[in-house]
Amino acid sequence: IIMFNVISLDNVSLAMNNKMLFSNLNLEVASGSFVSIIGKSNSGKSSFVKLLAGLLQYRGYININGYSLDDENISSIRKGVSVVFSDDCREFSNFLVYDILSLELVHMGLDRKTIDKKVSDVSSKFLLDDILYTQMGEISESRQVLVMVLSSVLSGCNILIMDDCLDKIIDKAKNKLMKYLKKLKKTDDLTVLMTTHEMENVLYCDKVIVLDEGKKVYDDSVRHLFEDRQVLKKFDIEVPFVVNLSYRLVKEGRISNICLDERKLVDELWK
């Protein structure tokens, strides 16, 4: 499989309120990858998302889907990129769930029958049928965020960017959503980029980028991150429960390698 980069940053610098947030930042995100951006508070995660959304002025070069990120190309870029911020729900509290899910489909010019079918399919999959004609402000925050993410997916974007969204979705719905996004990653070459504070969420990804004081200090696979105790200690990165348990079991000689998935860990123990 030939992988190409859908997001590239070359020597990107960003300053706000006379403070340098990023200085000569370089990174790449390959098509069809599932990437998490982590780091302590004020490490630059949310600013990074706003940067990719075209909301901030910067120095350097950013390329998204083959377009240079500038005022001239921003409308073309936004056709293929959907960004979900954790506080987006507030703006849509008076909208019906159905209207949120169908919003982008209407903009795409699809007929009502096709729109109804697409909304019905996704609402059935995520058990939202009972709230389709309920206002967003009347449902739980977990479901609100889930609806916003699903609306973005229905837009047909090839890049989905989520800013701290998963942290607000309950685990059962989160697991189902991640399986759905991973399926789309394979079938539709969807690229997912997300920031998160919860390290359990990183386990859903195949790559992790660590930001520290506006600098990229780590950029590798999730497995390599949790195998590198020095990096974990240096940047005070919390270790998820299943990985912590794996460390102990490897030390005791009960398994040979750390596991990033509870089911796989159980399978290893039963061998």
Secondary structure per residue as TSV (DSSP state, phi and psi in degrees):
chain	resnum	aa	ss	phi	psi
A	1	I	-	360.0	128.1
A	2	I	-	-87.0	120.0
A	3	M	-	-99.9	135.6
A	4	F	-	-128.6	157.3
A	5	N	E	-84.3	128.2
A	6	V	E	-96.2	-16.3
A	7	I	E	-134.3	128.4
A	8	S	E	-137.3	132.5
A	9	L	E	-119.8	126.5
A	10	D	E	-122.6	115.0
A	11	N	E	47.6	51.0
A	12	V	E	-87.1	129.2
A	13	S	E	-123.8	142.9
A	14	L	E	-142.0	128.3
A	15	A	E	-124.7	138.5
A	16	M	E	-138.1	134.4
A	17	N	T	52.2	44.3
A	18	N	T	62.3	19.2
A	19	K	E	-119.0	131.3
A	20	M	E	-80.0	113.8
A	21	L	E	-87.1	-41.9
A	22	F	E	-130.6	141.7
A	23	S	E	-133.7	113.5
A	24	N	E	51.2	51.0
A	25	L	E	-78.9	130.5
A	26	N	E	-127.7	128.2
A	27	L	E	-164.2	162.0
A	28	E	E	-136.8	145.0
A	29	V	E	-124.9	120.0
A	30	A	E	-80.8	150.6
A	31	S	T	-58.7	135.7
A	32	G	T	76.8	14.1
A	33	S	-	-96.7	161.6
A	34	F	E	-122.3	103.5
A	35	V	E	-118.1	135.1
A	36	S	E	-111.0	141.3
A	37	I	E	-109.4	119.2
A	38	I	E	-125.7	169.1
A	39	G	-	157.5	163.7
A	40	K	S	-66.1	170.3
A	41	S	T	-58.6	142.3
A	42	N	T	68.0	20.3
A	43	S	S	-83.5	-12.8
A	44	G	S	111.4	9.0
A	45	K	H	-62.4	-52.4
A	46	S	H	-67.5	-36.2
A	47	S	H	-64.0	-34.8
A	48	F	H	-63.7	-42.9
A	49	V	H	-65.4	-44.1
A	50	K	H	-61.7	-34.5
A	51	L	H	-61.9	-48.5
A	52	L	H	-68.5	-25.0
A	53	A	T	-80.2	-2.9
A	54	G	T	77.3	24.8
A	55	L	-	-96.9	-8.2
A	56	L	S	-129.4	145.2
A	57	Q	-	-82.8	142.4
A	58	Y	-	-145.6	167.4
A	59	R	E	-111.8	147.2
A	60	G	E	113.8	-151.5
A	61	Y	E	-139.7	127.8
A	62	I	E	-125.0	129.0
A	63	N	E	-119.6	126.2
A	64	I	E	-128.6	123.1
A	65	N	T	53.4	34.0
A	66	G	T	87.6	0.2
A	67	Y	E	-110.9	141.4
A	68	S	E	-73.0	131.6
A	69	L	-	-76.5	97.7
A	70	D	S	-150.8	175.7
A	71	D	T	-58.3	-33.6
A	72	E	T	-68.6	-34.0
A	73	N	T	-104.8	-2.6
A	74	I	H	-58.7	-38.5
A	75	S	H	-67.4	-37.4
A	76	S	H	-66.8	-40.5
A	77	I	H	-63.9	-42.4
A	78	R	H	-69.0	-14.2
A	79	K	T	-69.2	-27.7
A	80	G	T	-109.1	-3.7
A	81	V	E	-121.8	131.9
A	82	S	E	-122.0	127.5
A	83	V	E	-115.2	128.6
A	84	V	E	-116.7	116.3
A	85	F	E	-93.9	149.2
A	86	S	T	-62.1	-24.0
A	87	D	T	-103.1	12.1
A	88	D	G	-60.4	-30.4
A	89	C	G	-57.7	-33.8
A	90	R	G	-59.0	-36.7
A	91	E	G	-70.3	-18.9
A	92	F	G	-115.6	22.1
A	93	S	T	-62.1	-26.3
A	94	N	T	-94.5	0.0
A	95	F	S	-85.6	148.7
A	96	L	B	-74.3	149.9
A	97	V	H	-57.1	-42.4
A	98	Y	H	-57.9	-43.3
A	99	D	H	-64.9	-35.5
A	100	I	H	-67.9	-45.9
A	101	L	H	-66.1	-30.7
A	102	S	H	-95.1	-5.6
A	103	L	H	-51.6	-56.1
A	104	E	H	-70.4	-30.7
A	105	L	H	-65.5	-36.8
A	106	V	H	-65.8	-43.4
A	107	H	H	-62.6	-28.3
A	108	M	T	-77.0	-8.7
A	109	G	T	82.4	19.4
A	110	L	-	-73.8	153.2
A	111	D	-	-75.9	160.2
A	112	R	H	-58.5	-39.8
A	113	K	H	-62.6	-43.5
A	114	T	H	-66.7	-41.3
A	115	I	H	-61.7	-47.6
A	116	D	H	-58.7	-39.7
A	117	K	H	-65.9	-45.6
A	118	K	H	-65.5	-43.1
A	119	V	H	-65.5	-42.1
A	120	S	H	-62.0	-42.8
A	121	D	H	-61.1	-47.2
A	122	V	H	-75.0	-34.3
A	123	S	H	-69.3	-34.7
A	124	S	H	-67.6	-42.1
A	125	K	H	-61.4	-36.5
A	126	F	T	-109.2	19.0
A	127	L	T	55.5	47.3
A	128	L	-	-108.9	3.3
A	129	D	G	-55.0	-37.4
A	130	D	G	-74.7	-11.0
A	131	I	G	-121.1	10.9
A	132	L	T	-56.4	-33.9
A	133	Y	T	-111.1	32.9
A	134	T	S	-108.7	144.5
A	135	Q	B	-69.1	144.5
A	136	M	G	-55.0	-38.7
A	137	G	G	-66.7	-11.3
A	138	E	G	-99.9	-1.5
A	139	I	S	-109.2	167.8
A	140	S	-	-64.5	156.4
A	141	E	H	-61.0	-37.5
A	142	S	H	-58.6	-46.2
A	143	R	H	-71.0	-34.5
A	144	Q	H	-58.9	-49.5
A	145	V	H	-65.1	-41.0
A	146	L	H	-58.3	-44.4
A	147	V	H	-62.3	-41.5
A	148	M	H	-62.9	-41.6
A	149	V	H	-67.3	-43.9
A	150	L	H	-64.9	-35.4
A	151	S	H	-61.6	-39.8
A	152	S	H	-65.6	-41.2
A	153	V	H	-64.5	-40.1
A	154	L	H	-66.4	-16.7
A	155	S	T	-69.4	-13.5
A	156	G	T	81.9	17.0
A	157	C	-	-64.2	154.3
A	158	N	S	-102.9	-8.1
A	159	I	E	-130.2	121.5
A	160	L	E	-112.3	123.2
A	161	I	E	-117.2	125.3
A	162	M	E	-121.6	127.0
A	163	D	E	-103.0	100.2
A	164	D	S	57.2	28.1
A	165	C	-	-77.0	-42.5
A	166	L	G	-61.0	-29.9
A	167	D	G	-59.8	-22.0
A	168	K	G	-100.0	-4.3
A	169	I	S	-96.3	132.9
A	170	I	-	-63.3	153.1
A	171	D	H	-55.5	-43.8
A	172	K	H	-61.6	-46.9
A	173	A	H	-68.3	-34.9
A	174	K	H	-63.8	-44.9
A	175	N	H	-60.1	-43.6
A	176	K	H	-65.2	-41.6
A	177	L	H	-63.1	-43.7
A	178	M	H	-64.6	-38.6
A	179	K	H	-64.3	-38.8
A	180	Y	H	-65.0	-45.3
A	181	L	H	-66.6	-37.0
A	182	K	H	-67.4	-33.6
A	183	K	H	-65.0	-44.5
A	184	L	H	-66.0	-29.4
A	185	K	H	-60.7	-38.7
A	186	K	H	-81.4	-44.0
A	187	T	H	-82.1	-35.6
A	188	D	S	-115.8	5.6
A	189	D	-	58.5	36.3
A	190	L	-	-70.0	134.5
A	191	T	E	-104.6	128.7
A	192	V	E	-118.7	128.7
A	193	L	E	-127.2	126.2
A	194	M	E	-141.2	146.0
A	195	T	E	-99.4	149.6
A	196	T	-	-155.9	152.6
A	197	H	S	-100.2	-19.5
A	198	E	-	-96.2	118.6
A	199	M	H	-67.2	-22.5
A	200	E	H	-60.1	-33.1
A	201	N	H	-68.6	-27.8
A	202	V	H	-63.0	-28.1
A	203	L	T	-64.7	-18.4
A	204	Y	T	-76.8	-16.8
A	205	C	-	-95.1	167.1
A	206	D	S	-108.1	-10.4
A	207	K	E	-143.0	147.5
A	208	V	E	-134.1	136.9
A	209	I	E	-116.2	127.1
A	210	V	E	-105.3	124.9
A	211	L	E	-104.2	140.9
A	212	D	E	-144.2	114.5
A	213	E	T	51.8	44.6
A	214	G	T	79.2	6.1
A	215	K	E	-116.3	145.9
A	216	K	E	-81.4	114.5
A	217	V	E	-109.3	-8.1
A	218	Y	E	-156.3	140.3
A	219	D	E	-156.4	91.7
A	220	D	E	-162.5	-174.4
A	221	S	E	-69.2	156.4
A	222	V	H	-61.8	-40.9
A	223	R	H	-60.2	-45.0
A	224	H	H	-62.9	-34.9
A	225	L	H	-60.7	-49.1
A	226	F	H	-77.7	-9.3
A	227	E	H	-89.1	-12.9
A	228	D	-	-101.8	88.7
A	229	R	H	-63.3	-30.8
A	230	Q	H	-65.4	-43.3
A	231	V	H	-65.5	-43.1
A	232	L	H	-58.4	-43.0
A	233	K	H	-72.3	-43.6
A	234	K	H	-60.1	-40.4
A	235	F	T	-106.7	15.8
A	236	D	T	51.5	51.4
A	237	I	-	-91.7	126.0
A	238	E	-	-68.4	142.1
A	239	V	-	-103.3	127.1
A	240	P	-	-60.7	155.3
A	241	F	H	-54.1	-47.9
A	242	V	H	-63.7	-34.2
A	243	V	H	-72.7	-41.9
A	244	N	H	-59.6	-42.9
A	245	L	H	-64.4	-38.4
A	246	S	H	-60.5	-41.8
A	247	Y	H	-54.3	-46.9
A	248	R	H	-64.9	-41.9
A	249	L	H	-69.7	-34.7
A	250	V	H	-65.5	-43.4
A	251	K	H	-61.1	-36.8
A	252	E	T	-81.3	-6.4
A	253	G	T	80.2	15.3
A	254	R	S	-85.5	-25.0
A	255	I	-	-135.1	160.9
A	256	S	S	-94.5	-30.3
A	257	N	S	-135.6	156.2
A	258	I	-	-66.3	151.1
A	259	C	-	-114.3	141.0
A	260	L	S	-104.0	3.3
A	261	D	S	-138.1	131.9
A	262	E	H	-61.8	-40.1
A	263	R	H	-63.6	-41.7
A	264	K	H	-66.2	-34.3
A	265	L	H	-64.4	-44.1
A	266	V	H	-61.9	-42.7
A	267	D	H	-60.3	-41.8
A	268	E	H	-61.6	-40.7
A	269	L	H	-70.7	-26.6
A	270	W	H	-86.1	-9.3
A	271	K	-	-64.5	360.0
